[in-house]
Structures are given as C-alpha cells and as structure tokens.
Amino acid sequence: MNYPIADLHCDLLSFLAAIPHADAFAKDQIACAFPWLKEGGVRMQVMAIYTNVDAPA
C-alpha cells in the first residue's frame, strides 16, 4: 500500500531568507529544493518559520 509522504519540517524558508539570490528550484543549492521534494514523492511540506529574538549585532 502506498501512502503519501508528508515532511513535517523544512529549512527552505530560512535558506531563502538568509542566502542572497537563493533559488528554491536549484537542486545544487539545497537538499530540500522543490524539484528534490517532487522527485522524492513529497505530497505535503510544512515550512517552519523561525523568529530570531536576539538584538542585531
């Protein structure tokens, strides 16, 4: 029996926010790029949102 794959944590949003010119579709930039998720059969992805509470340096 096949079940849909749900990934309950992904760092893609942090990657996009922290890396200039980051590309969510570039397979050579991050292991959770959209093409990798699609190829892996991921049907649902939860994108965690992290908020830094430290004062900027």
PDBQT receptor file of N, H, CA, C and O in Angstrom, charges set to zero:
ATOM      1  N   MET A   1       0.843  -1.179   0.000  1.00  0.00    +0.000 N 
ATOM      2  CA  MET A   1       0.000   0.000   0.000  1.00  0.00    +0.000 C 
ATOM      3  C   MET A   1       0.888   1.243   0.000  1.00  0.00    +0.000 C 
ATOM      4  O   MET A   1       1.844   1.320   0.772  1.00  0.00    +0.000 OA
ATOM      5  N   ASN A   2       0.588   2.190  -0.838  1.00  0.00    +0.000 N 
ATOM      6  H   ASN A   2      -0.189   2.126  -1.465  1.00  0.00    +0.000 HD
ATOM      7  CA  ASN A   2       1.351   3.441  -0.912  1.00  0.00    +0.000 C 
ATOM      8  C   ASN A   2       0.667   4.538  -0.100  1.00  0.00    +0.000 C 
ATOM      9  O   ASN A   2      -0.541   4.752  -0.200  1.00  0.00    +0.000 OA
ATOM     10  N   TYR A   3       1.453   5.207   0.684  1.00  0.00    +0.000 N 
ATOM     11  H   TYR A   3       2.434   5.033   0.766  1.00  0.00    +0.000 HD
ATOM     12  CA  TYR A   3       0.953   6.332   1.463  1.00  0.00    +0.000 C 
ATOM     13  C   TYR A   3       1.634   7.607   0.977  1.00  0.00    +0.000 C 
ATOM     14  O   TYR A   3       2.795   7.567   0.569  1.00  0.00    +0.000 OA
ATOM     15  N   PRO A   4       0.930   8.739   1.014  1.00  0.00    +0.000 N 
ATOM     16  CA  PRO A   4       1.588   9.998   0.638  1.00  0.00    +0.000 C 
ATOM     17  C   PRO A   4       2.655  10.356   1.674  1.00  0.00    +0.000 C 
ATOM     18  O   PRO A   4       2.508  10.062   2.861  1.00  0.00    +0.000 OA
ATOM     19  N   ILE A   5       3.713  10.985   1.214  1.00  0.00    +0.000 N 
ATOM     20  H   ILE A   5       3.833  11.224   0.250  1.00  0.00    +0.000 HD
ATOM     21  CA  ILE A   5       4.810  11.395   2.099  1.00  0.00    +0.000 C 
ATOM     22  C   ILE A   5       4.569  12.828   2.549  1.00  0.00    +0.000 C 
ATOM     23  O   ILE A   5       4.351  13.718   1.728  1.00  0.00    +0.000 OA
ATOM     24  N   ALA A   6       4.609  13.044   3.859  1.00  0.00    +0.000 N 
ATOM     25  H   ALA A   6       4.786  12.321   4.527  1.00  0.00    +0.000 HD
ATOM     26  CA  ALA A   6       4.475  14.379   4.434  1.00  0.00    +0.000 C 
ATOM     27  C   ALA A   6       5.759  14.689   5.195  1.00  0.00    +0.000 C 
ATOM     28  O   ALA A   6       6.128  13.962   6.117  1.00  0.00    +0.000 OA
ATOM     29  N   ASP A   7       6.431  15.753   4.816  1.00  0.00    +0.000 N 
ATOM     30  H   ASP A   7       6.131  16.344   4.067  1.00  0.00    +0.000 HD
ATOM     31  CA  ASP A   7       7.641  16.198   5.502  1.00  0.00    +0.000 C 
ATOM     32  C   ASP A   7       7.213  17.298   6.471  1.00  0.00    +0.000 C 
ATOM     33  O   ASP A   7       6.723  18.345   6.049  1.00  0.00    +0.000 OA
ATOM     34  N   LEU A   8       7.395  17.062   7.753  1.00  0.00    +0.000 N 
ATOM     35  H   LEU A   8       7.793  16.211   8.095  1.00  0.00    +0.000 HD
ATOM     36  CA  LEU A   8       6.868  17.975   8.765  1.00  0.00    +0.000 C 
ATOM     37  C   LEU A   8       7.843  19.040   9.231  1.00  0.00    +0.000 C 
ATOM     38  O   LEU A   8       7.566  19.759  10.191  1.00  0.00    +0.000 OA
ATOM     39  N   HIS A   9       8.978  19.149   8.562  1.00  0.00    +0.000 N 
ATOM     40  H   HIS A   9       9.203  18.566   7.782  1.00  0.00    +0.000 HD
ATOM     41  CA  HIS A   9       9.894  20.250   8.871  1.00  0.00    +0.000 C 
ATOM     42  C   HIS A   9      10.790  20.493   7.665  1.00  0.00    +0.000 C 
ATOM     43  O   HIS A   9      11.318  19.552   7.073  1.00  0.00    +0.000 OA
ATOM     44  N   CYS A  10      10.957  21.746   7.310  1.00  0.00    +0.000 N 
ATOM     45  H   CYS A  10      10.528  22.511   7.791  1.00  0.00    +0.000 HD
ATOM     46  CA  CYS A  10      11.805  22.096   6.177  1.00  0.00    +0.000 C 
ATOM     47  C   CYS A  10      12.472  23.433   6.457  1.00  0.00    +0.000 C 
ATOM     48  O   CYS A  10      11.836  24.356   6.965  1.00  0.00    +0.000 OA
ATOM     49  N   ASP A  11      13.751  23.537   6.127  1.00  0.00    +0.000 N 
ATOM     50  H   ASP A  11      14.268  22.787   5.714  1.00  0.00    +0.000 HD
ATOM     51  CA  ASP A  11      14.503  24.765   6.345  1.00  0.00    +0.000 C 
ATOM     52  C   ASP A  11      14.546  25.660   5.113  1.00  0.00    +0.000 C 
ATOM     53  O   ASP A  11      15.362  26.580   5.053  1.00  0.00    +0.000 OA
ATOM     54  N   LEU A  12      13.696  25.414   4.142  1.00  0.00    +0.000 N 
ATOM     55  H   LEU A  12      13.033  24.667   4.190  1.00  0.00    +0.000 HD
ATOM     56  CA  LEU A  12      13.747  26.165   2.897  1.00  0.00    +0.000 C 
ATOM     57  C   LEU A  12      13.501  27.660   3.110  1.00  0.00    +0.000 C 
ATOM     58  O   LEU A  12      14.182  28.478   2.492  1.00  0.00    +0.000 OA
ATOM     59  N   LEU A  13      12.559  28.038   3.957  1.00  0.00    +0.000 N 
ATOM     60  H   LEU A  13      12.005  27.373   4.460  1.00  0.00    +0.000 HD
ATOM     61  CA  LEU A  13      12.295  29.465   4.171  1.00  0.00    +0.000 C 
ATOM     62  C   LEU A  13      13.488  30.169   4.803  1.00  0.00    +0.000 C 
ATOM     63  O   LEU A  13      13.814  31.293   4.421  1.00  0.00    +0.000 OA
ATOM     64  N   SER A  14      14.143  29.525   5.762  1.00  0.00    +0.000 N 
ATOM     65  H   SER A  14      13.879  28.612   6.073  1.00  0.00    +0.000 HD
ATOM     66  CA  SER A  14      15.334  30.116   6.379  1.00  0.00    +0.000 C 
ATOM     67  C   SER A  14      16.440  30.277   5.348  1.00  0.00    +0.000 C 
ATOM     68  O   SER A  14      17.129  31.296   5.320  1.00  0.00    +0.000 OA
ATOM     69  N   PHE A  15      16.605  29.278   4.509  1.00  0.00    +0.000 N 
ATOM     70  H   PHE A  15      16.045  28.450   4.531  1.00  0.00    +0.000 HD
ATOM     71  CA  PHE A  15      17.598  29.333   3.434  1.00  0.00    +0.000 C 
ATOM     72  C   PHE A  15      17.310  30.503   2.502  1.00  0.00    +0.000 C 
ATOM     73  O   PHE A  15      18.218  31.264   2.166  1.00  0.00    +0.000 OA
ATOM     74  N   LEU A  16      16.066  30.653   2.086  1.00  0.00    +0.000 N 
ATOM     75  H   LEU A  16      15.329  30.035   2.360  1.00  0.00    +0.000 HD
ATOM     76  CA  LEU A  16      15.699  31.738   1.170  1.00  0.00    +0.000 C 
ATOM     77  C   LEU A  16      15.891  33.112   1.814  1.00  0.00    +0.000 C 
ATOM     78  O   LEU A  16      16.261  34.069   1.133  1.00  0.00    +0.000 OA
ATOM     79  N   ALA A  17      15.644  33.215   3.117  1.00  0.00    +0.000 N 
ATOM     80  H   ALA A  17      15.344  32.438   3.670  1.00  0.00    +0.000 HD
ATOM     81  CA  ALA A  17      15.791  34.490   3.812  1.00  0.00    +0.000 C 
ATOM     82  C   ALA A  17      17.254  34.847   4.060  1.00  0.00    +0.000 C 
ATOM     83  O   ALA A  17      17.603  36.027   4.082  1.00  0.00    +0.000 OA
ATOM     84  N   ALA A  18      18.111  33.851   4.247  1.00  0.00    +0.000 N 
ATOM     85  H   ALA A  18      17.828  32.892   4.229  1.00  0.00    +0.000 HD
ATOM     86  CA  ALA A  18      19.489  34.109   4.657  1.00  0.00    +0.000 C 
ATOM     87  C   ALA A  18      20.491  34.179   3.507  1.00  0.00    +0.000 C 
ATOM     88  O   ALA A  18      21.534  34.819   3.644  1.00  0.00    +0.000 OA
ATOM     89  N   ILE A  19      20.199  33.545   2.395  1.00  0.00    +0.000 N 
ATOM     90  H   ILE A  19      19.352  33.026   2.284  1.00  0.00    +0.000 HD
ATOM     91  CA  ILE A  19      21.167  33.448   1.302  1.00  0.00    +0.000 C 
ATOM     92  C   ILE A  19      20.755  34.380   0.161  1.00  0.00    +0.000 C 
ATOM     93  O   ILE A  19      19.685  34.202  -0.422  1.00  0.00    +0.000 OA
ATOM     94  N   PRO A  20      21.586  35.364  -0.160  1.00  0.00    +0.000 N 
ATOM     95  CA  PRO A  20      21.260  36.253  -1.283  1.00  0.00    +0.000 C 
ATOM     96  C   PRO A  20      21.138  35.463  -2.589  1.00  0.00    +0.000 C 
ATOM     97  O   PRO A  20      21.955  34.586  -2.870  1.00  0.00    +0.000 OA
ATOM     98  N   HIS A  21      20.141  35.774  -3.361  1.00  0.00    +0.000 N 
ATOM     99  H   HIS A  21      19.477  36.487  -3.132  1.00  0.00    +0.000 HD
ATOM    100  CA  HIS A  21      19.875  35.145  -4.664  1.00  0.00    +0.000 C 
ATOM    101  C   HIS A  21      19.623  33.646  -4.552  1.00  0.00    +0.000 C 
ATOM    102  O   HIS A  21      19.863  32.906  -5.506  1.00  0.00    +0.000 OA
ATOM    103  N   ALA A  22      19.143  33.194  -3.402  1.00  0.00    +0.000 N 
ATOM    104  H   ALA A  22      18.948  33.795  -2.628  1.00  0.00    +0.000 HD
ATOM    105  CA  ALA A  22      18.810  31.776  -3.234  1.00  0.00    +0.000 C 
ATOM    106  C   ALA A  22      17.670  31.411  -4.176  1.00  0.00    +0.000 C 
ATOM    107  O   ALA A  22      16.794  32.227  -4.461  1.00  0.00    +0.000 OA
ATOM    108  N   ASP A  23      17.697  30.180  -4.649  1.00  0.00    +0.000 N 
ATOM    109  H   ASP A  23      18.409  29.516  -4.418  1.00  0.00    +0.000 HD
ATOM    110  CA  ASP A  23      16.687  29.702  -5.600  1.00  0.00    +0.000 C 
ATOM    111  C   ASP A  23      16.091  28.403  -5.066  1.00  0.00    +0.000 C 
ATOM    112  O   ASP A  23      16.791  27.396  -4.957  1.00  0.00    +0.000 OA
ATOM    113  N   ALA A  24      14.811  28.423  -4.737  1.00  0.00    +0.000 N 
ATOM    114  H   ALA A  24      14.242  29.241  -4.826  1.00  0.00    +0.000 HD
ATOM    115  CA  ALA A  24      14.132  27.248  -4.188  1.00  0.00    +0.000 C 
ATOM    116  C   ALA A  24      14.014  26.118  -5.200  1.00  0.00    +0.000 C 
ATOM    117  O   ALA A  24      13.665  24.996  -4.833  1.00  0.00    +0.000 OA
ATOM    118  N   PHE A  25      14.302  26.398  -6.470  1.00  0.00    +0.000 N 
ATOM    119  H   PHE A  25      14.586  27.309  -6.768  1.00  0.00    +0.000 HD
ATOM    120  CA  PHE A  25      14.208  25.374  -7.511  1.00  0.00    +0.000 C 
ATOM    121  C   PHE A  25      15.575  24.857  -7.952  1.00  0.00    +0.000 C 
ATOM    122  O   PHE A  25      15.646  23.971  -8.805  1.00  0.00    +0.000 OA
ATOM    123  N   ALA A  26      16.660  25.388  -7.393  1.00  0.00    +0.000 N 
ATOM    124  H   ALA A  26      16.603  26.107  -6.701  1.00  0.00    +0.000 HD
ATOM    125  CA  ALA A  26      18.012  24.979  -7.775  1.00  0.00    +0.000 C 
ATOM    126  C   ALA A  26      18.445  23.772  -6.938  1.00  0.00    +0.000 C 
ATOM    127  O   ALA A  26      18.720  23.901  -5.745  1.00  0.00    +0.000 OA
ATOM    128  N   LYS A  27      18.502  22.623  -7.563  1.00  0.00    +0.000 N 
ATOM    129  H   LYS A  27      18.280  22.519  -8.532  1.00  0.00    +0.000 HD
ATOM    130  CA  LYS A  27      18.838  21.387  -6.868  1.00  0.00    +0.000 C 
ATOM    131  C   LYS A  27      20.268  21.382  -6.324  1.00  0.00    +0.000 C 
ATOM    132  O   LYS A  27      20.578  20.617  -5.410  1.00  0.00    +0.000 OA
ATOM    133  N   ASP A  28      21.134  22.223  -6.874  1.00  0.00    +0.000 N 
ATOM    134  H   ASP A  28      20.882  22.844  -7.616  1.00  0.00    +0.000 HD
ATOM    135  CA  ASP A  28      22.519  22.257  -6.406  1.00  0.00    +0.000 C 
ATOM    136  C   ASP A  28      22.722  23.201  -5.226  1.00  0.00    +0.000 C 
ATOM    137  O   ASP A  28      23.830  23.283  -4.694  1.00  0.00    +0.000 OA
ATOM    138  N   GLN A  29      21.677  23.917  -4.804  1.00  0.00    +0.000 N 
ATOM    139  H   GLN A  29      20.778  23.851  -5.237  1.00  0.00    +0.000 HD
ATOM    140  CA  GLN A  29      21.816  24.874  -3.701  1.00  0.00    +0.000 C 
ATOM    141  C   GLN A  29      21.392  24.308  -2.351  1.00  0.00    +0.000 C 
ATOM    142  O   GLN A  29      22.005  24.625  -1.332  1.00  0.00    +0.000 OA
ATOM    143  N   ILE A  30      20.353  23.473  -2.327  1.00  0.00    +0.000 N 
ATOM    144  H   ILE A  30      19.855  23.215  -3.155  1.00  0.00    +0.000 HD
ATOM    145  CA  ILE A  30      19.854  22.954  -1.047  1.00  0.00    +0.000 C 
ATOM    146  C   ILE A  30      19.140  21.620  -1.291  1.00  0.00    +0.000 C 
ATOM    147  O   ILE A  30      18.514  21.416  -2.331  1.00  0.00    +0.000 OA
ATOM    148  N   ALA A  31      19.248  20.736  -0.328  1.00  0.00    +0.000 N 
ATOM    149  H   ALA A  31      19.757  20.902   0.516  1.00  0.00    +0.000 HD
ATOM    150  CA  ALA A  31      18.695  19.385  -0.485  1.00  0.00    +0.000 C 
ATOM    151  C   ALA A  31      17.169  19.350  -0.436  1.00  0.00    +0.000 C 
ATOM    152  O   ALA A  31      16.561  18.345  -0.805  1.00  0.00    +0.000 OA
ATOM    153  N   CYS A  32      16.543  20.442   0.017  1.00  0.00    +0.000 N 
ATOM    154  H   CYS A  32      17.036  21.259   0.317  1.00  0.00    +0.000 HD
ATOM    155  CA  CYS A  32      15.079  20.469   0.058  1.00  0.00    +0.000 C 
ATOM    156  C   CYS A  32      14.508  21.389  -1.021  1.00  0.00    +0.000 C 
ATOM    157  O   CYS A  32      13.423  21.945  -0.852  1.00  0.00    +0.000 OA
ATOM    158  N   ALA A  33      15.231  21.550  -2.119  1.00  0.00    +0.000 N 
ATOM    159  H   ALA A  33      16.113  21.098  -2.256  1.00  0.00    +0.000 HD
ATOM    160  CA  ALA A  33      14.716  22.331  -3.248  1.00  0.00    +0.000 C 
ATOM    161  C   ALA A  33      13.454  21.645  -3.778  1.00  0.00    +0.000 C 
ATOM    162  O   ALA A  33      13.315  20.426  -3.683  1.00  0.00    +0.000 OA
ATOM    163  N   PHE A  34      12.552  22.428  -4.329  1.00  0.00    +0.000 N 
ATOM    164  H   PHE A  34      12.665  23.419  -4.406  1.00  0.00    +0.000 HD
ATOM    165  CA  PHE A  34      11.273  21.887  -4.799  1.00  0.00    +0.000 C 
ATOM    166  C   PHE A  34      11.413  20.696  -5.746  1.00  0.00    +0.000 C 
ATOM    167  O   PHE A  34      10.644  19.743  -5.618  1.00  0.00    +0.000 OA
ATOM    168  N   PRO A  35      12.358  20.702  -6.692  1.00  0.00    +0.000 N 
ATOM    169  CA  PRO A  35      12.486  19.520  -7.555  1.00  0.00    +0.000 C 
ATOM    170  C   PRO A  35      12.833  18.236  -6.779  1.00  0.00    +0.000 C 
ATOM    171  O   PRO A  35      12.337  17.159  -7.111  1.00  0.00    +0.000 OA
ATOM    172  N   TRP A  36      13.691  18.353  -5.740  1.00  0.00    +0.000 N 
ATOM    173  H   TRP A  36      14.094  19.228  -5.471  1.00  0.00    +0.000 HD
ATOM    174  CA  TRP A  36      14.021  17.180  -4.931  1.00  0.00    +0.000 C 
ATOM    175  C   TRP A  36      12.785  16.671  -4.192  1.00  0.00    +0.000 C 
ATOM    176  O   TRP A  36      12.544  15.466  -4.128  1.00  0.00    +0.000 OA
ATOM    177  N   LEU A  37      12.004  17.596  -3.634  1.00  0.00    +0.000 N 
ATOM    178  H   LEU A  37      12.200  18.575  -3.686  1.00  0.00    +0.000 HD
ATOM    179  CA  LEU A  37      10.791  17.184  -2.919  1.00  0.00    +0.000 C 
ATOM    180  C   LEU A  37       9.834  16.456  -3.856  1.00  0.00    +0.000 C 
ATOM    181  O   LEU A  37       9.264  15.427  -3.493  1.00  0.00    +0.000 OA
ATOM    182  N   LYS A  38       9.658  16.991  -5.059  1.00  0.00    +0.000 N 
ATOM    183  H   LYS A  38      10.121  17.827  -5.354  1.00  0.00    +0.000 HD
ATOM    184  CA  LYS A  38       8.759  16.371  -6.039  1.00  0.00    +0.000 C 
ATOM    185  C   LYS A  38       9.272  14.990  -6.452  1.00  0.00    +0.000 C 
ATOM    186  O   LYS A  38       8.505  14.030  -6.512  1.00  0.00    +0.000 OA
ATOM    187  N   GLU A  39      10.572  14.898  -6.737  1.00  0.00    +0.000 N 
ATOM    188  H   GLU A  39      11.195  15.678  -6.689  1.00  0.00    +0.000 HD
ATOM    189  CA  GLU A  39      11.153  13.612  -7.129  1.00  0.00    +0.000 C 
ATOM    190  C   GLU A  39      11.050  12.581  -6.014  1.00  0.00    +0.000 C 
ATOM    191  O   GLU A  39      10.926  11.385  -6.280  1.00  0.00    +0.000 OA
ATOM    192  N   GLY A  40      11.099  13.036  -4.772  1.00  0.00    +0.000 N 
ATOM    193  H   GLY A  40      11.200  14.008  -4.556  1.00  0.00    +0.000 HD
ATOM    194  CA  GLY A  40      11.004  12.141  -3.626  1.00  0.00    +0.000 C 
ATOM    195  C   GLY A  40       9.583  11.746  -3.274  1.00  0.00    +0.000 C 
ATOM    196  O   GLY A  40       9.367  10.948  -2.362  1.00  0.00    +0.000 OA
ATOM    197  N   GLY A  41       8.614  12.296  -3.987  1.00  0.00    +0.000 N 
ATOM    198  H   GLY A  41       8.789  12.945  -4.727  1.00  0.00    +0.000 HD
ATOM    199  CA  GLY A  41       7.226  11.937  -3.738  1.00  0.00    +0.000 C 
ATOM    200  C   GLY A  41       6.595  12.656  -2.568  1.00  0.00    +0.000 C 
ATOM    201  O   GLY A  41       5.555  12.227  -2.067  1.00  0.00    +0.000 OA
ATOM    202  N   VAL A  42       7.208  13.750  -2.117  1.00  0.00    +0.000 N 
ATOM    203  H   VAL A  42       8.053  14.099  -2.524  1.00  0.00    +0.000 HD
ATOM    204  CA  VAL A  42       6.637  14.516  -1.006  1.00  0.00    +0.000 C 
ATOM    205  C   VAL A  42       5.347  15.182  -1.482  1.00  0.00    +0.000 C 
ATOM    206  O   VAL A  42       5.347  15.943  -2.450  1.00  0.00    +0.000 OA
ATOM    207  N   ARG A  43       4.254  14.887  -0.790  1.00  0.00    +0.000 N 
ATOM    208  H   ARG A  43       4.253  14.269  -0.004  1.00  0.00    +0.000 HD
ATOM    209  CA  ARG A  43       2.948  15.436  -1.170  1.00  0.00    +0.000 C 
ATOM    210  C   ARG A  43       2.534  16.617  -0.304  1.00  0.00    +0.000 C 
ATOM    211  O   ARG A  43       1.686  17.416  -0.700  1.00  0.00    +0.000 OA
ATOM    212  N   MET A  44       3.140  16.727   0.891  1.00  0.00    +0.000 N 
ATOM    213  H   MET A  44       3.828  16.077   1.213  1.00  0.00    +0.000 HD
ATOM    214  CA  MET A  44       2.845  17.849   1.774  1.00  0.00    +0.000 C 
ATOM    215  C   MET A  44       4.130  18.264   2.462  1.00  0.00    +0.000 C 
ATOM    216  O   MET A  44       4.899  17.421   2.923  1.00  0.00    +0.000 OA
ATOM    217  N   GLN A  45       4.356  19.554   2.529  1.00  0.00    +0.000 N 
ATOM    218  H   GLN A  45       3.731  20.239   2.154  1.00  0.00    +0.000 HD
ATOM    219  CA  GLN A  45       5.560  20.085   3.157  1.00  0.00    +0.000 C 
ATOM    220  C   GLN A  45       5.162  21.152   4.163  1.00  0.00    +0.000 C 
ATOM    221  O   GLN A  45       4.399  22.059   3.833  1.00  0.00    +0.000 OA
ATOM    222  N   VAL A  46       5.668  21.055   5.380  1.00  0.00    +0.000 N 
ATOM    223  H   VAL A  46       6.289  20.317   5.648  1.00  0.00    +0.000 HD
ATOM    224  CA  VAL A  46       5.443  22.072   6.407  1.00  0.00    +0.000 C 
ATOM    225  C   VAL A  46       6.705  22.924   6.475  1.00  0.00    +0.000 C 
ATOM    226  O   VAL A  46       7.798  22.413   6.720  1.00  0.00    +0.000 OA
ATOM    227  N   MET A  47       6.546  24.215   6.259  1.00  0.00    +0.000 N 
ATOM    228  H   MET A  47       5.658  24.630   6.060  1.00  0.00    +0.000 HD
ATOM    229  CA  MET A  47       7.667  25.140   6.304  1.00  0.00    +0.000 C 
ATOM    230  C   MET A  47       7.669  25.830   7.667  1.00  0.00    +0.000 C 
ATOM    231  O   MET A  47       6.779  26.622   7.978  1.00  0.00    +0.000 OA
ATOM    232  N   ALA A  48       8.674  25.518   8.465  1.00  0.00    +0.000 N 
ATOM    233  H   ALA A  48       9.397  24.875   8.213  1.00  0.00    +0.000 HD
ATOM    234  CA  ALA A  48       8.786  26.127   9.791  1.00  0.00    +0.000 C 
ATOM    235  C   ALA A  48       9.227  27.582   9.652  1.00  0.00    +0.000 C 
ATOM    236  O   ALA A  48      10.063  27.904   8.808  1.00  0.00    +0.000 OA
ATOM    237  N   ILE A  49       8.676  28.437  10.466  1.00  0.00    +0.000 N 
ATOM    238  H   ILE A  49       7.997  28.175  11.152  1.00  0.00    +0.000 HD
ATOM    239  CA  ILE A  49       9.070  29.840  10.473  1.00  0.00    +0.000 C 
ATOM    240  C   ILE A  49       9.782  30.119  11.793  1.00  0.00    +0.000 C 
ATOM    241  O   ILE A  49       9.221  29.936  12.873  1.00  0.00    +0.000 OA
ATOM    242  N   TYR A  50      11.023  30.564  11.678  1.00  0.00    +0.000 N 
ATOM    243  H   TYR A  50      11.479  30.713  10.800  1.00  0.00    +0.000 HD
ATOM    244  CA  TYR A  50      11.861  30.850  12.839  1.00  0.00    +0.000 C 
ATOM    245  C   TYR A  50      11.955  32.365  13.007  1.00  0.00    +0.000 C 
ATOM    246  O   TYR A  50      12.164  33.092  12.036  1.00  0.00    +0.000 OA
ATOM    247  N   THR A  51      11.802  32.830  14.231  1.00  0.00    +0.000 N 
ATOM    248  H   THR A  51      11.632  32.239  15.020  1.00  0.00    +0.000 HD
ATOM    249  CA  THR A  51      11.938  34.240  14.528  1.00  0.00    +0.000 C 
ATOM    250  C   THR A  51      13.079  34.424  15.515  1.00  0.00    +0.000 C 
ATOM    251  O   THR A  51      13.045  33.893  16.624  1.00  0.00    +0.000 OA
ATOM    252  N   ASN A  52      14.086  35.179  15.103  1.00  0.00    +0.000 N 
ATOM    253  H   ASN A  52      14.113  35.610  14.202  1.00  0.00    +0.000 HD
ATOM    254  CA  ASN A  52      15.223  35.456  15.973  1.00  0.00    +0.000 C 
ATOM    255  C   ASN A  52      14.824  36.530  16.985  1.00  0.00    +0.000 C 
ATOM    256  O   ASN A  52      14.280  37.569  16.610  1.00  0.00    +0.000 OA
ATOM    257  N   VAL A  53      15.091  36.284  18.248  1.00  0.00    +0.000 N 
ATOM    258  H   VAL A  53      15.533  35.440  18.553  1.00  0.00    +0.000 HD
ATOM    259  CA  VAL A  53      14.717  37.242  19.287  1.00  0.00    +0.000 C 
ATOM    260  C   VAL A  53      15.928  38.005  19.826  1.00  0.00    +0.000 C 
ATOM    261  O   VAL A  53      15.786  38.838  20.721  1.00  0.00    +0.000 OA
ATOM    262  N   ASP A  54      17.117  37.727  19.288  1.00  0.00    +0.000 N 
ATOM    263  H   ASP A  54      17.233  37.050  18.561  1.00  0.00    +0.000 HD
ATOM    264  CA  ASP A  54      18.315  38.443  19.701  1.00  0.00    +0.000 C 
ATOM    265  C   ASP A  54      18.395  39.784  18.995  1.00  0.00    +0.000 C 
ATOM    266  O   ASP A  54      17.926  39.934  17.866  1.00  0.00    +0.000 OA
ATOM    267  N   ALA A  55      18.993  40.755  19.667  1.00  0.00    +0.000 N 
ATOM    268  H   ALA A  55      19.374  40.632  20.584  1.00  0.00    +0.000 HD
ATOM    269  CA  ALA A  55      19.208  42.061  19.056  1.00  0.00    +0.000 C 
ATOM    270  C   ALA A  55      20.233  41.928  17.932  1.00  0.00    +0.000 C 
ATOM    271  O   ALA A  55      21.187  41.161  18.063  1.00  0.00    +0.000 OA
ATOM    272  N   PRO A  56      20.057  42.655  16.839  1.00  0.00    +0.000 N 
ATOM    273  CA  PRO A  56      21.039  42.589  15.747  1.00  0.00    +0.000 C 
ATOM    274  C   PRO A  56      22.412  43.053  16.221  1.00  0.00    +0.000 C 
ATOM    275  O   PRO A  56      22.524  43.922  17.085  1.00  0.00    +0.000 OA
ATOM    276  N   ALA A  57      23.436  42.468  15.650  1.00  0.00    +0.000 N 
ATOM    277  H   ALA A  57      23.345  41.762  14.948  1.00  0.00    +0.000 HD
ATOM    278  CA  ALA A  57      24.809  42.832  16.036  1.00  0.00    +0.000 C 
ATOM    279  C   ALA A  57      25.210  44.150  15.430  1.00  0.00    +0.000 C 
ATOM    280  O   ALA A  57      26.330  44.614  15.645  1.00  0.00    +0.000 OA
TER     281      ALA A  57
